Amino acid sequence: MEGALEQHLDDTMKNPAIVGVLCTDAQGHNLGCRGSLSDEHGGVVSVLAKQAASLTKDPTDSPTVCLESDSGNILMRTHGTITLAVHKMAS
Amino acid sequence: MGCCFSTGSNQDDSKKPLIPDPNLDRKPTNGSDRNADGLSSSRKNDQDLHAAIVQRTALNIIDVSAVISQGLEQHEYMDRARQYSTKVGVLNRTWSQKKPVPLPSLSSQPHQVLAADLVSNADVQQVSKIAAYAYSAISQIKVDAKEELVVQFAIP
């Protein structure tokens, strides 16, 4: 049943600039991860996205949280009930 | 009496308890005497307990009002001051050794990170698309009911 998600994560990792991807549910439970992002990052990712969403009054406006560092950027976005995080190196 | 075979000497044999009561006095007592003994012994226990509590409290209590009237001799005062200062010194040393953990250093070159290019719109759009695909992939995870869960047994 989870084959579609697993395939999608693999396809995402095919992009050379992307070194990690993580998918969590609303409680931070890990639904799938690849590369530099793993289980232990699930909680932080879900909470950051949730807190960012509370900054705006518009419920349909889903913000993208960006953590910039000298080892690439981590972008997090919530879509529906899941939160996705992508670790991308600067190209 | 009351038994088939007996040597016939003691009339108390049939009435003697199997397990001797250690608290029972040897002398013959009637009911009221035994109750009075019990009461006085429990009262004595209470008094002992009470005395113990009072004594313990008196040992632990620090009577502040009495300090002013008491005079400390010079040498005793110096002794106590030295004792307290060594104790405080030891505590200070142990406290100062436990420093709070500082925040982790995230980057050795913060200027470079701050001056770097902003996250491009293309990247944001890409992540948005990946998130949408992931959501649709997860919504495919559902229970596919093929058979009835509850089955009737055919009992002939």
gemmi code that builds the backbone of each chain (N, CA, C; Angstrom):
import gemmi

chains = {
    "A": [
        ("MET", (0.832, -1.215, 0.000), (0.000, 0.000, 0.000), (0.860, 1.256, 0.000)),
        ("GLU", (2.002, 1.151, 0.686), (2.868, 2.315, 0.769), (3.813, 2.396, -0.412)),
        ("GLY", (3.641, 1.534, -1.389), (4.530, 1.495, -2.547), (4.586, 2.803, -3.304)),
        ("ALA", (3.439, 3.463, -3.438), (3.413, 4.725, -4.177), (4.252, 5.784, -3.481)),
        ("LEU", (4.135, 5.847, -2.139), (4.916, 6.830, -1.392), (6.409, 6.518, -1.487)),
        ("GLU", (6.748, 5.233, -1.321), (8.167, 4.848, -1.376), (8.757, 5.191, -2.738)),
        ("GLN", (7.973, 4.911, -3.796), (8.450, 5.211, -5.142), (8.636, 6.713, -5.318)),
        ("HIS", (7.709, 7.483, -4.769), (7.792, 8.937, -4.886), (9.024, 9.480, -4.176)),
        ("LEU", (9.336, 8.930, -2.996), (10.530, 9.380, -2.272), (11.791, 9.022, -3.068)),
        ("ASP", (11.802, 7.818, -3.649), (12.972, 7.426, -4.459), (13.137, 8.356, -5.652)),
        ("ASP", (12.017, 8.687, -6.285), (12.090, 9.586, -7.435), (12.619, 10.961, -7.016)),
        ("THR", (12.193, 11.418, -5.857), (12.661, 12.718, -5.366), (14.160, 12.704, -5.158)),
        ("MET", (14.692, 11.598, -4.631), (16.126, 11.522, -4.371), (16.946, 11.450, -5.643)),
        ("LYS", (16.294, 11.170, -6.766), (17.055, 11.086, -8.023), (17.604, 12.451, -8.413)),
        ("ASN", (16.967, 13.496, -7.934), (17.466, 14.847, -8.179), (18.828, 15.001, -7.508)),
        ("PRO", (19.863, 15.383, -8.254), (21.219, 15.410, -7.667), (21.398, 16.425, -6.543)),
        ("ALA", (20.608, 17.499, -6.570), (20.774, 18.519, -5.541), (20.124, 18.128, -4.219)),
        ("ILE", (19.216, 17.146, -4.261), (18.483, 16.766, -3.044), (19.218, 15.628, -2.351)),
        ("VAL", (19.588, 15.871, -1.103), (20.349, 14.857, -0.343), (19.519, 14.212, 0.761)),
        ("GLY", (18.300, 14.700, 0.977), (17.484, 14.084, 2.028), (16.035, 14.485, 1.869)),
        ("VAL", (15.150, 13.553, 2.210), (13.717, 13.864, 2.184), (13.051, 13.109, 3.326)),
        ("LEU", (12.044, 13.761, 3.938), (11.376, 13.160, 5.092), (9.902, 13.500, 5.030)),
        ("CYS", (9.066, 12.504, 5.340), (7.619, 12.714, 5.320), (7.065, 12.295, 6.678)),
        ("THR", (6.353, 13.207, 7.337), (5.779, 12.874, 8.643), (4.291, 13.193, 8.661)),
        ("ASP", (3.620, 12.644, 9.662), (2.208, 12.997, 9.824), (2.125, 14.174, 10.806)),
        ("ALA", (0.906, 14.524, 11.196), (0.723, 15.716, 12.019), (1.339, 15.580, 13.414)),
        ("GLN", (1.531, 14.348, 13.870), (2.121, 14.149, 15.203), (3.625, 13.929, 15.154)),
        ("GLY", (4.233, 14.055, 13.976), (5.680, 13.863, 13.893), (6.102, 12.426, 13.674)),
        ("HIS", (5.137, 11.542, 13.453), (5.473, 10.138, 13.191), (6.021, 10.009, 11.772)),
        ("ASN", (7.141, 9.304, 11.642), (7.814, 9.214, 10.360), (7.076, 8.284, 9.406)),
        ("LEU", (6.711, 8.797, 8.227), (6.026, 7.968, 7.239), (6.992, 7.455, 6.175)),
        ("GLY", (8.117, 8.103, 6.033), (9.097, 7.670, 5.040), (10.231, 8.684, 5.005)),
        ("CYS", (11.458, 8.196, 4.860), (12.585, 9.123, 4.810), (13.701, 8.546, 3.966)),
        ("ARG", (14.534, 9.430, 3.455), (15.673, 9.020, 2.655), (16.829, 9.972, 2.957)),
        ("GLY", (18.046, 9.441, 2.818), (19.227, 10.285, 2.835), (19.534, 10.901, 4.188)),
        ("SER", (19.796, 12.193, 4.190), (20.287, 12.862, 5.392), (19.212, 13.082, 6.439)),
        ("LEU", (17.956, 12.976, 6.079), (16.874, 13.166, 7.053), (16.360, 11.805, 7.492)),
        ("SER", (16.157, 11.662, 8.823), (15.760, 10.348, 9.337), (14.713, 10.495, 10.433)),
        ("ASP", (14.415, 9.368, 11.066), (13.410, 9.282, 12.128), (13.468, 10.406, 13.140)),
        ("GLU", (14.695, 10.690, 13.610), (14.836, 11.609, 14.734), (14.455, 13.043, 14.380)),
        ("HIS", (14.375, 13.342, 13.079), (14.028, 14.711, 12.682), (12.533, 14.908, 12.531)),
        ("GLY", (11.780, 13.827, 12.669), (10.343, 13.913, 12.392), (9.620, 14.886, 13.299)),
        ("GLY", (9.931, 14.809, 14.580), (9.241, 15.665, 15.536), (9.479, 17.142, 15.278)),
        ("VAL", (10.754, 17.473, 15.078), (11.113, 18.880, 14.865), (10.455, 19.420, 13.601)),
        ("VAL", (10.478, 18.624, 12.550), (9.932, 19.067, 11.263), (8.441, 19.368, 11.383)),
        ("SER", (7.717, 18.444, 12.017), (6.262, 18.647, 12.098), (5.921, 19.858, 12.970)),
        ("VAL", (6.668, 20.029, 14.052), (6.370, 21.142, 14.961), (6.703, 22.482, 14.315)),
        ("LEU", (7.838, 22.560, 13.606), (8.202, 23.821, 12.965), (7.156, 24.230, 11.940)),
        ("ALA", (6.714, 23.254, 11.141), (5.719, 23.580, 10.114), (4.404, 24.027, 10.752)),
        ("LYS", (4.046, 23.364, 11.852), (2.794, 23.706, 12.525), (2.858, 25.103, 13.120)),
        ("GLN", (3.987, 25.442, 13.752), (4.129, 26.757, 14.361), (4.127, 27.838, 13.303)),
        ("ALA", (4.765, 27.558, 12.162), (4.781, 28.556, 11.085), (3.383, 28.795, 10.545)),
        ("ALA", (2.584, 27.724, 10.492), (1.217, 27.876, 9.989), (0.372, 28.745, 10.906)),
        ("SER", (0.712, 28.759, 12.203), (-0.065, 29.574, 13.141), (0.259, 31.060, 13.013)),
        ("LEU", (1.289, 31.415, 12.237), (1.637, 32.828, 12.063), (0.652, 33.536, 11.144)),
        ("THR", (-0.023, 32.780, 10.303), (-0.947, 33.401, 9.368), (-2.380, 33.017, 9.701)),
        ("LYS", (-3.298, 33.979, 9.478), (-4.701, 33.700, 9.810), (-5.376, 32.861, 8.743)),
        ("ASP", (-4.836, 32.914, 7.517), (-5.473, 32.209, 6.412), (-5.182, 30.709, 6.516)),
        ("PRO", (-6.201, 29.884, 6.720), (-5.930, 28.452, 6.891), (-5.505, 27.750, 5.616)),
        ("THR", (-5.819, 28.348, 4.472), (-5.437, 27.690, 3.220), (-3.994, 28.041, 2.825)),
        ("ASP", (-3.431, 29.025, 3.487), (-2.082, 29.454, 3.148), (-1.090, 28.580, 3.911)),
        ("SER", (-0.427, 27.682, 3.205), (0.534, 26.796, 3.871), (1.943, 27.341, 3.642)),
        ("PRO", (2.612, 27.805, 4.690), (3.931, 28.396, 4.483), (5.006, 27.334, 4.275)),
        ("THR", (6.082, 27.731, 3.651), (7.246, 26.856, 3.492), (8.335, 27.367, 4.419)),
        ("VAL", (8.737, 26.536, 5.358), (9.779, 26.911, 6.315), (11.131, 26.556, 5.723)),
        ("CYS", (12.076, 27.520, 5.718), (13.407, 27.259, 5.157), (14.454, 27.412, 6.239)),
        ("LEU", (15.259, 26.399, 6.443), (16.405, 26.495, 7.342), (17.642, 26.556, 6.469)),
        ("GLU", (18.319, 27.691, 6.524), (19.492, 27.847, 5.676), (20.758, 27.627, 6.498)),
        ("SER", (21.666, 26.848, 5.944), (22.933, 26.618, 6.641), (24.026, 26.462, 5.594)),
        ("ASP", (25.289, 26.346, 6.070), (26.367, 26.180, 5.091), (26.421, 24.757, 4.535)),
        ("SER", (25.556, 23.861, 5.039), (25.473, 22.521, 4.436), (24.123, 22.337, 3.753)),
        ("GLY", (23.654, 23.358, 3.086), (22.421, 23.246, 2.320), (21.221, 23.824, 3.040)),
        ("ASN", (20.085, 23.777, 2.365), (18.836, 24.306, 2.922), (17.861, 23.168, 3.160)),
        ("ILE", (17.096, 23.293, 4.237), (16.037, 22.313, 4.497), (14.714, 23.056, 4.364)),
        ("LEU", (13.900, 22.615, 3.419), (12.611, 23.255, 3.211), (11.502, 22.333, 3.701)),
        ("MET", (10.580, 22.897, 4.461), (9.496, 22.098, 5.039), (8.166, 22.692, 4.639)),
        ("ARG", (7.252, 21.797, 4.286), (5.939, 22.289, 3.892), (4.884, 21.273, 4.294)),
        ("THR", (3.770, 21.787, 4.767), (2.643, 20.925, 5.127), (1.660, 20.878, 3.977)),
        ("HIS", (1.180, 19.665, 3.702), (0.126, 19.541, 2.688), (-0.924, 18.612, 3.265)),
        ("GLY", (-2.056, 19.176, 3.632), (-3.114, 18.360, 4.226), (-2.682, 17.868, 5.593)),
        ("THR", (-2.623, 16.561, 5.753), (-2.264, 16.002, 7.059), (-0.792, 15.634, 7.163)),
        ("ILE", (-0.042, 15.764, 6.067), (1.364, 15.371, 6.123), (2.277, 16.580, 5.983)),
        ("THR", (3.477, 16.424, 6.530), (4.501, 17.457, 6.400), (5.699, 16.855, 5.694)),
        ("LEU", (6.220, 17.561, 4.727), (7.344, 17.064, 3.949), (8.539, 17.969, 4.168)),
        ("ALA", (9.718, 17.381, 4.331), (10.946, 18.160, 4.467), (11.932, 17.687, 3.404)),
        ("VAL", (12.562, 18.644, 2.733), (13.534, 18.324, 1.683), (14.846, 19.017, 2.018)),
        ("HIS", (15.923, 18.260, 2.054), (17.259, 18.813, 2.313), (17.939, 18.953, 0.967)),
        ("LYS", (18.177, 20.213, 0.594), (18.697, 20.478, -0.748), (20.009, 21.254, -0.649)),
        ("MET", (21.000, 20.829, -1.425), (22.274, 21.562, -1.419), (22.159, 22.737, -2.354)),
        ("ALA", (22.857, 23.798, -1.992), (22.827, 24.988, -2.848), (23.547, 24.685, -4.153)),
        ("SER", (22.886, 24.990, -5.255), (23.491, 24.691, -6.572), (24.073, 25.969, -7.181)),
    ],
    "B": [
        ("MET", (-13.277, -35.911, 79.847), (-14.659, -35.596, 79.509), (-14.752, -35.167, 78.057)),
        ("GLY", (-15.636, -35.733, 77.361), (-15.825, -35.380, 75.954), (-14.928, -36.158, 75.028)),
        ("CYS", (-14.031, -37.005, 75.501), (-13.185, -37.765, 74.582), (-13.350, -39.258, 74.903)),
        ("CYS", (-13.110, -40.055, 73.831), (-13.372, -41.495, 73.997), (-12.412, -42.136, 74.991)),
        ("PHE", (-11.153, -41.794, 74.812), (-10.141, -42.414, 75.661), (-9.398, -41.299, 76.379)),
        ("SER", (-9.306, -41.383, 77.654), (-8.511, -40.391, 78.368), (-7.907, -41.046, 79.583)),
        ("THR", (-6.796, -40.500, 79.994), (-6.155, -40.995, 81.212), (-6.926, -40.540, 82.435)),
        ("GLY", (-7.806, -39.599, 82.178), (-8.761, -39.232, 83.202), (-8.255, -38.348, 84.315)),
        ("SER", (-7.062, -37.765, 84.220), (-6.564, -36.982, 85.360), (-6.970, -35.517, 85.253)),
        ("ASN", (-6.571, -34.793, 84.168), (-6.794, -33.352, 84.103), (-8.136, -33.017, 83.485)),
        ("GLN", (-8.891, -32.202, 84.190), (-10.151, -31.813, 83.592), (-10.002, -30.659, 82.616)),
        ("ASP", (-8.811, -29.997, 82.589), (-8.604, -28.851, 81.701), (-8.125, -29.250, 80.314)),
        ("ASP", (-7.746, -30.544, 80.129), (-7.144, -30.972, 78.852), (-8.006, -30.633, 77.654)),
        ("SER", (-9.312, -30.905, 77.773), (-10.180, -30.692, 76.606), (-10.383, -29.211, 76.331)),
        ("LYS", (-10.165, -28.358, 77.354), (-10.419, -26.935, 77.159), (-9.126, -26.154, 76.885)),
        ("LYS", (-7.957, -26.833, 76.989), (-6.691, -26.089, 76.778), (-6.560, -25.736, 75.301)),
        ("PRO", (-6.201, -24.477, 74.988), (-6.049, -24.102, 73.570), (-4.840, -24.786, 72.938)),
        ("LEU", (-4.960, -25.102, 71.631), (-3.881, -25.795, 70.927), (-2.650, -24.896, 70.796)),
        ("ILE", (-2.926, -23.592, 70.458), (-1.809, -22.658, 70.323), (-1.851, -21.749, 71.542)),
        ("PRO", (-0.829, -21.814, 72.415), (-0.895, -20.987, 73.633), (-0.782, -19.512, 73.295)),
        ("ASP", (-1.634, -18.701, 73.942), (-1.642, -17.262, 73.705), (-0.523, -16.629, 74.515)),
        ("PRO", (0.486, -15.989, 73.871), (1.607, -15.436, 74.647), (1.214, -14.271, 75.529)),
        ("ASN", (0.137, -13.523, 75.178), (-0.248, -12.365, 75.962), (-1.055, -12.738, 77.195)),
        ("LEU", (-1.532, -13.983, 77.237), (-2.407, -14.368, 78.349), (-1.606, -14.503, 79.628)),
        ("ASP", (-2.141, -13.900, 80.698), (-1.461, -14.035, 81.986), (-1.697, -15.420, 82.575)),
        ("ARG", (-0.834, -15.806, 83.430), (-0.950, -17.129, 84.050), (-2.103, -17.168, 85.046)),
        ("LYS", (-2.268, -16.037, 85.799), (-3.301, -16.071, 86.839), (-4.692, -16.076, 86.201)),
        ("PRO", (-5.657, -16.680, 86.889), (-7.004, -16.741, 86.311), (-7.618, -15.342, 86.284)),
        ("THR", (-8.088, -14.905, 85.089), (-8.676, -13.579, 84.962), (-10.092, -13.731, 84.434)),
        ("ASN", (-10.935, -12.784, 84.836), (-12.246, -12.762, 84.210), (-12.236, -11.700, 83.119)),
        ("GLY", (-13.357, -11.542, 82.444), (-13.384, -10.714, 81.239), (-13.045, -9.258, 81.496)),
        ("SER", (-13.542, -8.671, 82.579), (-13.369, -7.237, 82.793), (-11.909, -6.896, 83.064)),
        ("ASP", (-11.216, -7.777, 83.813), (-9.800, -7.514, 84.109), (-8.967, -7.455, 82.829)),
        ("ARG", (-9.271, -8.396, 81.904), (-8.470, -8.445, 80.670), (-8.662, -7.170, 79.860)),
        ("ASN", (-9.900, -6.661, 79.819), (-10.164, -5.428, 79.064), (-9.416, -4.246, 79.650)),
        ("ALA", (-9.427, -4.132, 80.995), (-8.747, -3.010, 81.663), (-7.256, -3.056, 81.377)),
        ("ASP", (-6.680, -4.279, 81.411), (-5.249, -4.410, 81.090), (-4.952, -3.891, 79.689)),
        ("GLY", (-5.834, -4.286, 78.745), (-5.630, -3.885, 77.347), (-5.659, -2.364, 77.218)),
        ("LEU", (-6.632, -1.752, 77.886), (-6.790, -0.304, 77.801), (-5.570, 0.392, 78.381)),
        ("SER", (-5.130, -0.024, 79.538), (-4.007, 0.667, 80.193), (-2.736, 0.471, 79.382)),
        ("SER", (-2.570, -0.723, 78.788), (-1.341, -0.922, 78.010), (-1.361, -0.061, 76.765)),
        ("SER", (-2.539, 0.077, 76.118), (-2.603, 0.915, 74.920), (-2.393, 2.371, 75.292)),
        ("ARG", (-2.904, 2.775, 76.487), (-2.696, 4.154, 76.924), (-1.217, 4.390, 77.169)),
        ("LYS", (-0.565, 3.380, 77.752), (0.870, 3.524, 78.030), (1.636, 3.665, 76.715)),
        ("ASN", (1.219, 2.853, 75.700), (1.865, 2.955, 74.385), (1.694, 4.348, 73.809)),
        ("ASP", (0.471, 4.874, 73.914), (0.220, 6.220, 73.400), (1.108, 7.235, 74.093)),
        ("GLN", (1.217, 7.091, 75.412), (2.034, 8.057, 76.152), (3.489, 7.960, 75.743)),
        ("ASP", (3.951, 6.737, 75.520), (5.343, 6.574, 75.085), (5.560, 7.236, 73.739)),
        ("LEU", (4.605, 6.998, 72.823), (4.696, 7.589, 71.481), (4.725, 9.103, 71.575)),
        ("HIS", (3.820, 9.616, 72.375), (3.711, 11.064, 72.546), (5.022, 11.637, 73.065)),
        ("ALA", (5.577, 10.946, 74.068), (6.845, 11.427, 74.652), (7.951, 11.399, 73.614)),
        ("ALA", (7.964, 10.344, 72.764), (9.001, 10.244, 71.737), (8.883, 11.374, 70.737)),
        ("ILE", (7.624, 11.689, 70.349), (7.409, 12.763, 69.372), (7.858, 14.096, 69.951)),
        ("VAL", (7.497, 14.327, 71.224), (7.864, 15.603, 71.853), (9.386, 15.722, 71.935)),
        ("GLN", (10.036, 14.623, 72.263), (11.497, 14.666, 72.406), (12.156, 14.943, 71.055)),
        ("ARG", (11.628, 14.271, 69.987), (12.203, 14.450, 68.658), (12.036, 15.889, 68.183)),
        ("THR", (10.843, 16.462, 68.451), (10.593, 17.840, 68.057), (11.509, 18.792, 68.800)),
        ("ALA", (11.692, 18.538, 70.097), (12.550, 19.422, 70.897), (13.985, 19.385, 70.383)),
        ("LEU", (14.435, 18.225, 69.897), (15.794, 18.128, 69.358), (15.917, 18.886, 68.044)),
        ("ASN", (14.849, 18.805, 67.227), (14.937, 19.409, 65.895), (14.634, 20.892, 65.882)),
        ("ILE", (13.957, 21.357, 66.912), (13.501, 22.742, 66.862), (14.670, 23.695, 67.076)),
        ("ILE", (14.643, 24.793, 66.330), (15.650, 25.838, 66.511), (14.916, 27.039, 67.075)),
        ("ASP", (15.156, 27.341, 68.325), (14.452, 28.421, 68.988), (15.184, 29.728, 68.717)),
        ("VAL", (14.606, 30.543, 67.820), (15.292, 31.770, 67.416), (15.282, 32.800, 68.536)),
        ("SER", (14.245, 32.831, 69.304), (14.158, 33.852, 70.356), (15.207, 33.621, 71.426)),
        ("ALA", (15.610, 32.368, 71.620), (16.572, 32.080, 72.694), (17.989, 32.489, 72.315)),
        ("VAL", (18.264, 32.668, 70.984), (19.648, 32.943, 70.552), (20.130, 34.280, 71.086)),
        ("ILE", (19.207, 35.247, 71.110), (19.631, 36.595, 71.516), (20.095, 36.591, 72.968)),
        ("SER", (19.396, 35.842, 73.782), (19.761, 35.834, 75.191), (21.050, 35.054, 75.425)),
        ("GLN", (21.299, 34.030, 74.618), (22.540, 33.250, 74.802), (23.741, 34.033, 74.323)),
        ("GLY", (24.826, 33.939, 75.038), (26.043, 34.599, 74.590), (27.048, 33.579, 74.104)),
        ("LEU", (27.603, 33.828, 72.947), (28.628, 32.927, 72.425), (29.995, 33.426, 72.841)),
        ("GLU", (30.812, 32.494, 73.260), (32.179, 32.918, 73.591), (32.967, 33.139, 72.312)),
        ("GLN", (34.009, 33.927, 72.453), (34.746, 34.363, 71.264), (35.277, 33.171, 70.471)),
        ("HIS", (35.951, 32.241, 71.193), (36.595, 31.132, 70.467), (35.543, 30.237, 69.810)),
        ("GLU", (34.408, 30.072, 70.509), (33.351, 29.236, 69.925), (32.787, 29.917, 68.672)),
        ("TYR", (32.643, 31.237, 68.755), (32.132, 31.998, 67.610), (33.063, 31.851, 66.407)),
        ("MET", (34.377, 31.982, 66.636), (35.343, 31.865, 65.543), (35.327, 30.461, 64.957)),
        ("ASP", (35.212, 29.476, 65.852), (35.164, 28.087, 65.375), (33.986, 27.879, 64.424)),
        ("ARG", (32.840, 28.367, 64.868), (31.641, 28.168, 64.050), (31.748, 28.895, 62.717)),
        ("ALA", (32.272, 30.118, 62.762), (32.405, 30.889, 61.524), (33.302, 30.149, 60.541)),
        ("ARG", (34.422, 29.579, 61.043), (35.343, 28.853, 60.172), (34.663, 27.620, 59.581)),
        ("GLN", (33.896, 26.921, 60.434), (33.202, 25.710, 59.977), (32.220, 26.029, 58.853)),
        ("TYR", (31.455, 27.109, 59.052), (30.453, 27.461, 58.044), (31.111, 27.894, 56.748)),
        ("SER", (32.195, 28.667, 56.849), (32.814, 29.170, 55.620), (33.438, 28.019, 54.819)),
        ("THR", (33.989, 26.987, 55.499), (34.541, 25.854, 54.736), (33.422, 25.094, 54.038)),
        ("LYS", (32.302, 24.937, 54.734), (31.171, 24.219, 54.120), (30.672, 24.978, 52.900)),
        ("VAL", (30.551, 26.304, 53.032), (30.066, 27.101, 51.905), (31.068, 27.037, 50.756)),
        ("GLY", (32.349, 27.042, 51.088), (33.388, 26.960, 50.058), (33.298, 25.676, 49.268)),
        ("VAL", (33.074, 24.569, 49.982), (32.957, 23.276, 49.295), (31.753, 23.292, 48.357)),
        ("LEU", (30.638, 23.824, 48.832), (29.424, 23.859, 48.008), (29.621, 24.737, 46.784)),
        ("ASN", (30.296, 25.889, 46.988), (30.547, 26.803, 45.866), (31.347, 26.125, 44.777)),
        ("ARG", (32.351, 25.327, 45.213), (33.197, 24.670, 44.226), (32.390, 23.670, 43.401)),
        ("THR", (31.536, 22.875, 44.076), (30.759, 21.873, 43.333), (29.759, 22.560, 42.411)),
        ("TRP", (29.173, 23.685, 42.847), (28.202, 24.367, 42.001), (28.866, 24.975, 40.772)),
        ("SER", (30.052, 25.569, 40.977), (30.685, 26.238, 39.844), (31.171, 25.231, 38.818)),
        ("GLN", (31.389, 23.954, 39.224), (31.830, 22.963, 38.247), (30.706, 22.558, 37.308)),
        ("LYS", (29.456, 22.702, 37.757), (28.336, 22.309, 36.892), (27.876, 23.536, 36.116)),
        ("LYS", (28.546, 23.796, 34.987), (28.151, 24.966, 34.204), (26.976, 24.587, 33.305)),
        ("PRO", (26.110, 25.542, 32.968), (25.021, 25.231, 32.048), (25.569, 24.953, 30.648)),
        ("VAL", (24.909, 24.020, 29.937), (25.378, 23.643, 28.601), (25.130, 24.790, 27.637)),
        ("PRO", (26.171, 25.269, 26.935), (25.946, 26.374, 26.014), (25.235, 25.893, 24.750)),
        ("LEU", (24.633, 26.822, 24.022), (23.936, 26.484, 22.789), (24.944, 25.950, 21.768)),
        ("PRO", (24.539, 25.005, 20.911), (25.492, 24.486, 19.928), (25.788, 25.533, 18.857)),
        ("SER", (27.009, 25.481, 18.341), (27.389, 26.414, 17.288), (26.989, 25.796, 15.954)),
        ("LEU", (26.113, 26.465, 15.219), (25.550, 25.865, 14.020), (26.453, 26.004, 12.807)),
        ("SER", (27.259, 27.044, 12.787), (28.053, 27.279, 11.589), (29.346, 27.975, 11.976)),
        ("SER", (30.417, 27.604, 11.261), (31.694, 28.261, 11.548), (31.798, 29.576, 10.788)),
        ("GLN", (30.936, 29.745, 9.766), (30.983, 30.988, 8.974), (29.579, 31.548, 8.829)),
        ("PRO", (29.083, 32.206, 9.859), (27.712, 32.715, 9.783), (27.531, 33.781, 8.721)),
        ("HIS", (28.595, 34.602, 8.461), (28.457, 35.651, 7.455), (28.186, 35.067, 6.082)),
        ("GLN", (28.841, 33.936, 5.812), (28.672, 33.321, 4.507), (27.230, 32.818, 4.335)),
        ("VAL", (26.705, 32.245, 5.401), (25.333, 31.723, 5.323), (24.350, 32.879, 5.148)),
        ("LEU", (24.575, 33.944, 5.917), (23.636, 35.063, 5.848), (23.732, 35.797, 4.519)),
        ("ALA", (24.930, 35.857, 3.938), (25.105, 36.587, 2.682), (24.766, 35.732, 1.461)),
        ("ALA", (24.510, 34.460, 1.683), (24.229, 33.584, 0.538), (22.910, 33.971, -0.123)),
        ("ASP", (22.711, 33.451, -1.313), (21.489, 33.745, -2.051), (20.276, 33.236, -1.285)),
        ("LEU", (19.166, 33.940, -1.489), (17.918, 33.513, -0.866), (17.448, 32.216, -1.512)),
        ("VAL", (16.610, 31.517, -0.816), (16.021, 30.299, -1.377), (15.174, 30.715, -2.585)),
        ("SER", (15.436, 30.090, -3.714), (14.778, 30.534, -4.944), (13.329, 30.085, -4.965)),
        ("ASN", (12.542, 30.804, -5.730), (11.129, 30.481, -5.858), (10.941, 29.100, -6.487)),
        ("ALA", (11.871, 28.776, -7.391), (11.781, 27.467, -8.044), (11.893, 26.342, -7.022)),
        ("ASP", (12.794, 26.531, -6.050), (12.950, 25.515, -5.012), (11.669, 25.363, -4.208)),
        ("VAL", (11.064, 26.504, -3.862), (9.846, 26.471, -3.060), (8.730, 25.770, -3.835)),
        ("GLN", (8.649, 26.084, -5.131), (7.617, 25.434, -5.952), (7.874, 23.943, -6.049)),
        ("GLN", (9.147, 23.586, -6.167), (9.493, 22.166, -6.278), (9.062, 21.405, -5.027)),
        ("VAL", (9.365, 22.004, -3.857), (8.995, 21.346, -2.601), (7.480, 21.254, -2.476)),
        ("SER", (6.799, 22.293, -2.920), (5.347, 22.285, -2.854), (4.777, 21.147, -3.698)),
        ("LYS", (5.376, 20.932, -4.881), (4.920, 19.867, -5.768), (5.213, 18.497, -5.154)),
        ("ILE", (6.412, 18.355, -4.569), (6.774, 17.065, -3.942), (5.803, 16.754, -2.808)),
        ("ALA", (5.451, 17.786, -2.022), (4.525, 17.576, -0.908), (3.156, 17.145, -1.410)),
        ("ALA", (2.708, 17.750, -2.491), (1.390, 17.398, -3.041), (1.381, 15.964, -3.544)),
        ("TYR", (2.450, 15.566, -4.234), (2.553, 14.180, -4.714), (2.567, 13.201, -3.537)),
        ("ALA", (3.321, 13.551, -2.502), (3.410, 12.661, -1.326), (2.044, 12.510, -0.671)),
        ("TYR", (1.310, 13.596, -0.599), (-0.017, 13.530, 0.016), (-0.941, 12.624, -0.777)),
        ("SER", (-0.894, 12.740, -2.095), (-1.763, 11.885, -2.904), (-1.309, 10.436, -2.813)),
        ("ALA", (0.004, 10.190, -2.677), (0.494, 8.810, -2.528), (0.019, 8.221, -1.212)),
        ("ILE", (0.014, 9.021, -0.159), (-0.408, 8.509, 1.148), (-1.903, 8.262, 1.170)),
        ("SER", (-2.658, 9.072, 0.454), (-4.103, 8.869, 0.472), (-4.482, 7.574, -0.248)),
        ("GLN", (-3.542, 6.962, -0.959), (-3.811, 5.656, -1.563), (-3.705, 4.530, -0.542)),
        ("ILE", (-3.160, 4.821, 0.629), (-3.057, 3.799, 1.676), (-4.417, 3.698, 2.348)),
        ("LYS", (-5.133, 2.618, 2.016), (-6.440, 2.460, 2.661), (-6.768, 0.977, 2.723)),
        ("VAL", (-7.716, 0.654, 3.538), (-8.109, -0.744, 3.707), (-8.972, -1.149, 2.518)),
        ("ASP", (-8.615, -2.273, 1.917), (-9.356, -2.785, 0.775), (-10.181, -3.972, 1.253)),
        ("ALA", (-11.465, -3.749, 1.543), (-12.286, -4.805, 2.130), (-12.695, -5.776, 1.039)),
        ("LYS", (-12.198, -7.017, 1.148), (-12.549, -8.019, 0.143), (-13.592, -8.996, 0.650)),
        ("GLU", (-13.532, -9.293, 1.960), (-14.457, -10.279, 2.512), (-15.141, -9.682, 3.730)),
        ("GLU", (-16.215, -10.370, 4.138), (-16.887, -9.969, 5.370), (-15.987, -10.309, 6.549)),
        ("LEU", (-15.988, -9.440, 7.558), (-15.169, -9.720, 8.739), (-15.868, -10.716, 9.655)),
        ("VAL", (-17.188, -10.582, 9.755), (-17.940, -11.456, 10.651), (-18.631, -12.506, 9.790)),
        ("VAL", (-18.354, -13.760, 10.110), (-18.894, -14.861, 9.290), (-19.813, -15.713, 10.148)),
        ("GLN", (-20.946, -16.082, 9.603), (-21.876, -16.929, 10.342), (-21.447, -18.377, 10.174)),
        ("PHE", (-21.341, -19.064, 11.283), (-21.066, -20.500, 11.190), (-22.360, -21.235, 10.916)),
        ("ALA", (-22.334, -22.150, 9.949), (-23.536, -22.919, 9.653), (-23.539, -24.163, 10.528)),
        ("ILE", (-24.404, -24.155, 11.525), (-24.454, -25.300, 12.431), (-25.589, -26.208, 11.969)),
        ("PRO", (-25.260, -27.432, 11.582), (-26.312, -28.303, 11.040), (-27.258, -28.778, 12.128)),
    ],
}
model = gemmi.Model(1)
for chain_id, residues in chains.items():
    chain = gemmi.Chain(chain_id)
    for i, (resn, *xyz) in enumerate(residues, 1):
        res = gemmi.Residue()
        res.name, res.seqid = resn, gemmi.SeqId(i, " ")
        for name, pos in zip(("N", "CA", "C"), xyz):
            atom = gemmi.Atom()
            atom.name, atom.element = name, gemmi.Element(name[0])
            atom.pos, atom.b_iso = gemmi.Position(*pos), 0.0
            res.add_atom(atom)
        chain.add_residue(res)
    model.add_chain(chain)
structure = gemmi.Structure()
structure.add_model(model)
structure.setup_entities()
